[in-house]
Amino acid sequence: MADWMKNLNEDQLKEVERQFTIYAGGAQEVIPEAGLKQKIAKSIVTRLPLKIKLGLDPTAPDVHIGHTVVLNKMRQFQENGHIVQLIIGDFTGKIGDPTGKSTVRKQLTDEEVKHNAQTYFEQFGKVLDQEKAELFYNSKWLKNLNLEDVIRLAGSITVARLLERNDFSERLSAGKPISLHEFFYPLMQGYDSVFLESDIELGGTDQHFNVLMGRGLQEHFGKEKQVVMLLPLLEGLDGKDKMSKSKHNYIGIDEDPHEIFGKTMSIPDELMVKYFDLATDLPLEEKKDIGENLENGSLHPRDAKMLLGRTLVRMYHGEDAAEKAQSQFKSVFQKGALPDDIPVVQWEKAEEISVVDLLVELNMLSSKSEARRMIGNGGVKIDGSKVEDPALKVVLTDGMIIGVGKRKFNQIKL
Amino acid sequence: MADWMKNLNEDQLKEVERQFTIYAGGAQEVIPEAGLKQKIAKSIVTRLPLKIKLGLDPTAPDVHIGHTVVLNKMRQFQENGHIVQLIIGDFTGKIGDPTGKSTVRKQLTDEEVKHNAQTYFEQFGKVLDQEKAELFYNSKWLKNLNLEDVIRLAGSITVARLLERNDFSERLSAGKPISLHEFFYPLMQGYDSVFLESDIELGGTDQHFNVLMGRGLQEHFGKEKQVVMLLPLLEGLDGKDKMSKSKHNYIGIDEDPHEIFGKTMSIPDELMVKYFDLATDLPLEEKKDIGENLENGSLHPRDAKMLLGRTLVRMYHGEDAAEKAQSQFKSVFQKGALPDDIPVVQWEKAEEISVVDLLVELNMLSSKSEARRMIGNGGVKIDGSKVEDPALKVVLTDGMIIGVGKRKFNQIKL
């Protein structure tokens, strides 16, 4: 790679540093950092935008805020004039599972792929500037490769290198089958970078292996090597696993304001700072203040969560919706003066139940007659609403809060 | 596979057994044996010949008697009406080494491939019936495969299975690189069987992995599975390594009668029986007798070797040449009454040398004057021929025998 830095004047060098600080902020790894500076310098000298690549699986078009970690980063590039390459991996999607063993990876039709891609593009539009984004389908170039091309491609990588990918080596040593075609997915992803001459590829830290592949292949094909940026993975609402649809621990960016706000309130306290850092568009300074105030106790976690919920709703539904979601939440929960430590009860029985039976089952009251009396006195609330009818049947939902008097509360976990 | 056996009458069942005994004779492994009987039965019921496949590397057209182990087996199939498929692996030959690291595996032109194939075909004609042999170039079908086909093909095999191949697992554990494209060679060889619907594939025992691949792929593609026949490898003249051109331990079938006979005489005694079994066309009964007579001492190894040399020359040059080669050998060596244990001298110096200097260098005589005297007395022989001129210069050749008097001999090794 040419040394673009040496042709820059002082102002331009400052501009490189300015952009570098923004892009590197929050990234887990930039490989290599000097390369990122060179790329920025190149775009200044050539007056051409950088091409920022993101590969997408064509099967899962429900975008959640776990995805936005990368999207927010791409948005920063766009704000400085660069261009985003969104690549739909439709080639593999159309093949499905060649071993025929997995029903999960089923073959997609052209229409399904197109539909999913469009859904992605629309949802991404809530974060990205669509004017500075290009959508590609990788079948366009991959379908033209023949066996000779494939062998040349395969000749650029060793088996040992592929087995360095964690899931491959773990499966191999556990005696679980790796089908040979799986070795091709990283190669194809890498070849996308060759074909599109991407400058920078973004990915979560779990994509470490795959995104580095593009760098190696570009070099093999005599192209300028892309810079790889790995971004931290956001844990989901459970505070343990990476946010994902399959784990049911996500906040979808297309969900109702009420849902987004409510789910945000259920995030574990210790993840607050990470969520602010990775999932919000607040200025760096404000993020820093929030972290410090949580640390020294001047900001209560509950208030921080409200600010987070409000910010997330504002990002995807606007200021008015954010205001409304917050006041609604307050009226239901906070005005009912809920304590901070409501016991959570794992509910294993039928989800439709009379309130009277529910109160007895939860051991909140000792008998059905006592339960009826308490309802008659107006002392039983479900999610902050007074129960009027002693014969009421309810359908339990996850997170539902049952109150008896001013002190006794149970939260249902399904 | 259909059960072809059940439709056969008694005579036909006998015919299956007759052919089976011939084909299985001398084979190290038939996978599976019942499958071979079914294939024979099928050819009897359908009146169609079986297709017997042999894959050939397009780079090494010098056929030696190590190759003839397989060819002799194919000849047996031909003698019973079946057809031989000779497949030139030109597709990989034309690609060369995609990593660009090996100069050994260099790219071949179309002309070179064609020339090599023709050379094979002509040389094989000394063993095979060319009328019942078909020549194929696998680039014909492999060049049409695209990435999608390749992925489907790769989906039929696991990485663990490929790593079972000895050389792969050994290289991996020794930290030596295996380029990913190497995983494709067994797949391509297997795909040849799919395309040509081969009934039986032959190979040396070192081809165990590759020839079984065809069986698996045929099944994956819904074809009748081929039967695999593995034949023993013939050790070369050194008695240690597999006979091969690169080890310089081979007898080429295109070599002069004199060379074939002479090289045969240098085979270690303990390999006699194996050579008779695998490399000659003698009837089974005669092979058996030779083995027994060598065992009980009624046949001297030297006489067995003469018979072997004579047989090999007869197979590739005819009866007259065999007769002549034997009597020439006898006149040179046996009439000179060579001892059985001539010391071999590794020659590191200039290969053109005066006989006088040679005799001194070899310590066969203590001075040049003594050497000249001995030549004058007619007591020095080279390869059985008396040296007449004391000023003679000779060009040493590998295996050349220098004699002084009736007792002192040295054999030159270059």
Contacts between the chains, C-beta under 8 A, distances in Angstrom:
chain1	res1	chain2	res2	distance
A	91	B	147	7.5
A	91	B	148	7.8
A	92	B	151	7.8
A	95	B	148	6.0
A	95	B	151	5.6
A	95	B	152	7.3
A	97	B	155	7.3
A	98	B	151	5.6
A	98	B	152	4.6
A	98	B	154	7.2
A	98	B	155	2.6
A	98	B	156	7.4
A	99	B	155	4.7
A	99	B	156	7.2
A	100	B	155	7.9
A	142	B	147	5.6
A	143	B	146	6.7
A	143	B	147	6.8
A	143	B	148	6.8
A	144	B	146	7.6
A	145	B	146	6.5
A	145	B	147	4.2
A	146	B	143	6.8
A	146	B	144	7.6
A	146	B	145	6.5
A	146	B	146	5.4
A	146	B	147	7.4
A	147	B	91	7.6
A	147	B	142	5.6
A	147	B	143	6.8
A	147	B	145	4.2
A	147	B	146	7.4
A	147	B	149	7.6
A	147	B	150	5.8
A	147	B	184	8.0
A	147	B	188	7.9
A	148	B	91	7.9
A	148	B	95	6.0
A	148	B	143	6.9
A	149	B	147	7.6
A	150	B	147	5.8
A	150	B	150	5.0
A	150	B	184	7.7
A	151	B	92	7.9
A	151	B	95	5.7
A	151	B	98	5.6
A	151	B	181	4.6
A	151	B	184	5.9
A	152	B	95	7.4
A	152	B	98	4.6
A	152	B	181	7.6
A	154	B	98	7.2
A	154	B	179	7.0
A	154	B	180	3.9
A	154	B	181	3.8
A	154	B	183	7.4
A	154	B	184	6.6
A	155	B	97	7.3
A	155	B	98	2.7
A	155	B	99	4.7
A	155	B	100	7.9
A	155	B	179	5.3
A	155	B	180	7.2
A	155	B	181	4.3
A	156	B	98	7.5
A	156	B	99	7.2
A	157	B	179	7.2
A	157	B	180	5.1
A	158	B	177	4.5
A	158	B	178	6.0
A	158	B	179	5.7
A	158	B	180	6.7
A	159	B	159	7.8
A	159	B	163	7.9
A	159	B	168	7.6
A	159	B	172	6.7
A	159	B	177	8.0
A	159	B	178	4.3
A	159	B	179	7.5
A	159	B	180	5.8
A	159	B	182	7.9
A	159	B	183	6.9
A	160	B	172	6.3
A	160	B	175	7.5
A	160	B	177	6.5
A	160	B	178	6.9
A	162	B	180	6.7
A	163	B	159	7.9
A	163	B	172	7.9
A	168	B	159	7.6
A	172	B	159	6.7
A	172	B	160	6.3
A	172	B	163	7.9
A	175	B	160	7.5
A	177	B	158	4.5
A	177	B	159	8.0
A	177	B	160	6.5
A	178	B	158	6.0
A	178	B	159	4.3
A	178	B	160	6.8
A	179	B	154	7.0
A	179	B	155	5.3
A	179	B	157	7.2
A	179	B	158	5.7
A	179	B	159	7.5
A	180	B	154	3.9
A	180	B	155	7.2
A	180	B	157	5.1
A	180	B	158	6.7
A	180	B	159	5.8
A	180	B	162	6.7
A	180	B	183	6.3
A	180	B	187	7.7
A	181	B	151	4.6
A	181	B	152	7.6
A	181	B	154	3.8
A	181	B	155	4.3
A	182	B	159	7.9
A	183	B	154	7.4
A	183	B	159	6.9
A	183	B	180	6.3
A	183	B	183	7.8
A	184	B	150	7.8
A	184	B	151	5.9
A	184	B	154	6.5
A	187	B	180	7.7
A	188	B	147	7.9
